[in-house]
Amino acid sequence: MKKLLIMSALIVTSLAYAQTYQDEQKMVKSTSLESSNEQLNFLRSNSTNQQVQVSQGNSVLIAQVGQANISQVFVSSENSEINLLQDGFANKSFINLRADFIRENVQQIGNSNLFFDYSLHGAQSHTVDLIQDGNFNEVISVGRNSISERLKLTQTGTGKSAFIIHN
């Protein structure tokens, strides 16, 4: 637990590396602000500490409500969709995956929840549905096998832990 806290303290910014953004809708409509410079300034001033790299066939959506939430996503996949909602204070998600097909839906509702999902073994499929509803909950999932192909987990309450080792 101390190692995870130290690791979390060292991370200053949220990073999200993915391969695509499929929906080409404008974030700011031209009628809402007069010029493109005003739109760019608006987007810069309202952006979170997230970086997104995109390319064909994959998407990452991160929604953060509250303060001091951290999300870090590194994915290598031909077909992935990652949806991450952090609603509260000091929630942390670290996702580092390699698989042909990835579907990851994570909801952290509450404060100081931790989700760590790590697998670089190149699985065919990796599907996770996680809900953390409460405070100080943690899920650490490492490796790949048939469990990581369809993991569904709900944590409620305070101070719950789940360690999942796939090998």
QUIHU-V925296 format. One record per pair of residues at least 6 apart in sequence whose ideal C-beta (glycine too) atoms are under 7 Angstrom apart, sorted by the first residue. I is the first residue (numbers start at 0). J is the second residue. D is the distance in Angstrom with one decimal. If there is no record, write none. Layout:
i:I j:J d:D
i:I j:J d:D
This chain:
i:3 j:113 d:6.5
i:7 j:69 d:6.9
i:7 j:91 d:5.3
i:10 j:69 d:5.7
i:10 j:71 d:6.6
i:12 j:48 d:4.4
i:13 j:47 d:6.6
i:13 j:48 d:4.6
i:13 j:49 d:4.9
i:13 j:69 d:5.1
i:13 j:70 d:4.8
i:13 j:71 d:6.3
i:14 j:50 d:5.2
i:14 j:71 d:5.0
i:15 j:49 d:5.2
i:15 j:50 d:6.4
i:15 j:51 d:5.0
i:15 j:59 d:5.0
i:15 j:61 d:5.6
i:15 j:70 d:6.1
i:15 j:72 d:4.3
i:16 j:52 d:5.1
i:16 j:72 d:6.1
i:16 j:73 d:4.9
i:16 j:74 d:6.8
i:17 j:51 d:6.1
i:17 j:52 d:6.5
i:17 j:53 d:6.2
i:17 j:57 d:5.3
i:17 j:58 d:6.5
i:17 j:59 d:3.6
i:17 j:72 d:6.3
i:17 j:74 d:5.6
i:17 j:79 d:7.0
i:17 j:81 d:6.7
i:18 j:53 d:6.0
i:18 j:54 d:4.2
i:18 j:55 d:6.9
i:18 j:56 d:6.3
i:18 j:57 d:3.5
i:19 j:53 d:4.9
i:19 j:54 d:5.5
i:19 j:55 d:5.5
i:19 j:56 d:5.6
i:19 j:57 d:4.3
i:19 j:58 d:5.3
i:20 j:53 d:4.5
i:20 j:58 d:6.0
i:21 j:58 d:5.3
i:26 j:42 d:6.4
i:27 j:38 d:4.6
i:27 j:41 d:6.1
i:27 j:42 d:6.4
i:32 j:38 d:4.9
i:32 j:41 d:5.9
i:47 j:63 d:5.6
i:49 j:61 d:5.7
i:49 j:70 d:6.8
i:51 j:59 d:6.2
i:56 j:77 d:5.9
i:56 j:78 d:5.4
i:57 j:74 d:6.8
i:57 j:76 d:5.9
i:57 j:78 d:6.7
i:57 j:79 d:4.3
i:58 j:80 d:5.2
i:59 j:72 d:5.6
i:59 j:81 d:4.7
i:60 j:82 d:4.9
i:60 j:83 d:7.0
i:61 j:70 d:5.1
i:61 j:83 d:4.8
i:62 j:84 d:4.9
i:63 j:85 d:4.7
i:64 j:86 d:4.5
i:65 j:85 d:6.9
i:65 j:86 d:6.2
i:65 j:87 d:4.9
i:65 j:88 d:4.9
i:66 j:88 d:5.4
i:67 j:88 d:5.9
i:67 j:89 d:4.5
i:68 j:85 d:4.1
i:68 j:89 d:6.9
i:68 j:90 d:4.8
i:69 j:91 d:4.6
i:70 j:83 d:5.5
i:70 j:85 d:6.5
i:70 j:92 d:4.8
i:71 j:93 d:4.9
i:72 j:81 d:5.9
i:72 j:94 d:4.7
i:73 j:95 d:4.6
i:74 j:81 d:6.6
i:74 j:96 d:5.3
i:74 j:101 d:6.2
i:75 j:97 d:4.3
i:76 j:98 d:5.6
i:76 j:99 d:6.5
i:76 j:101 d:4.8
i:77 j:99 d:5.6
i:78 j:99 d:6.8
i:78 j:100 d:5.1
i:79 j:101 d:3.7
i:80 j:102 d:5.5
i:81 j:94 d:6.7
i:81 j:101 d:6.9
i:81 j:103 d:4.5
i:82 j:104 d:4.9
i:83 j:92 d:5.7
i:83 j:105 d:4.8
i:84 j:106 d:4.7
i:84 j:107 d:6.9
i:85 j:92 d:6.8
i:85 j:107 d:4.8
i:86 j:107 d:7.0
i:86 j:108 d:4.9
i:87 j:107 d:6.7
i:87 j:108 d:6.3
i:87 j:109 d:4.8
i:87 j:110 d:4.6
i:88 j:110 d:4.5
i:89 j:110 d:6.0
i:89 j:111 d:4.7
i:90 j:107 d:4.1
i:90 j:111 d:6.9
i:90 j:112 d:4.8
i:91 j:113 d:5.0
i:92 j:105 d:5.8
i:92 j:107 d:6.7
i:92 j:114 d:4.6
i:93 j:115 d:4.8
i:94 j:103 d:6.4
i:94 j:116 d:4.9
i:95 j:117 d:4.9
i:95 j:119 d:6.9
i:96 j:116 d:6.6
i:96 j:118 d:5.4
i:96 j:125 d:5.8
i:97 j:118 d:6.8
i:97 j:119 d:4.9
i:97 j:121 d:5.0
i:98 j:121 d:6.7
i:98 j:122 d:4.2
i:98 j:123 d:6.7
i:98 j:124 d:6.3
i:98 j:125 d:4.1
i:99 j:123 d:5.0
i:99 j:124 d:6.8
i:100 j:123 d:6.7
i:100 j:124 d:4.7
i:101 j:125 d:4.8
i:102 j:126 d:4.6
i:103 j:127 d:4.8
i:104 j:128 d:5.0
i:105 j:114 d:5.7
i:105 j:129 d:4.8
i:106 j:129 d:7.0
i:106 j:130 d:4.8
i:106 j:131 d:6.9
i:107 j:114 d:6.6
i:107 j:131 d:4.8
i:108 j:131 d:6.8
i:108 j:132 d:4.8
i:109 j:131 d:6.7
i:109 j:132 d:6.2
i:109 j:133 d:4.8
i:109 j:134 d:4.6
i:110 j:134 d:4.7
i:111 j:134 d:5.9
i:111 j:135 d:5.0
i:112 j:131 d:4.3
i:112 j:136 d:4.8
i:112 j:137 d:7.0
i:113 j:137 d:4.1
i:114 j:129 d:6.1
i:114 j:131 d:6.8
i:114 j:138 d:5.1
i:115 j:139 d:4.6
i:115 j:140 d:6.9
i:116 j:127 d:6.3
i:116 j:140 d:4.7
i:117 j:141 d:5.0
i:118 j:125 d:6.7
i:118 j:141 d:6.9
i:118 j:142 d:5.7
i:118 j:143 d:4.5
i:118 j:147 d:6.3
i:120 j:142 d:6.9
i:120 j:143 d:4.7
i:122 j:143 d:4.1
i:122 j:147 d:6.4
i:122 j:148 d:7.0
i:124 j:148 d:4.7
i:125 j:143 d:7.0
i:125 j:147 d:5.5
i:125 j:148 d:6.6
i:126 j:148 d:6.1
i:126 j:149 d:5.1
i:126 j:150 d:6.9
i:127 j:150 d:4.7
i:128 j:151 d:4.6
i:129 j:138 d:6.2
i:129 j:152 d:5.1
i:130 j:153 d:4.6
i:131 j:154 d:4.8
i:132 j:154 d:7.0
i:132 j:155 d:4.8
i:133 j:154 d:6.6
i:133 j:155 d:5.3
i:133 j:156 d:4.8
i:133 j:157 d:5.3
i:134 j:157 d:5.0
i:135 j:157 d:5.7
i:135 j:158 d:4.7
i:136 j:154 d:4.4
i:136 j:158 d:7.0
i:136 j:159 d:4.7
i:137 j:160 d:5.0
i:138 j:152 d:6.2
i:138 j:154 d:6.7
i:138 j:161 d:4.7
i:139 j:162 d:5.0
i:140 j:147 d:6.9
i:140 j:150 d:6.8
i:140 j:163 d:4.3
i:141 j:164 d:5.6
i:141 j:165 d:6.9
i:142 j:164 d:5.8
i:142 j:165 d:3.5
i:142 j:166 d:4.8
i:143 j:165 d:5.1
i:144 j:165 d:4.2
i:144 j:166 d:6.6
i:146 j:163 d:6.8
i:146 j:165 d:5.4
i:147 j:165 d:4.8
i:152 j:161 d:6.4
i:154 j:161 d:6.8
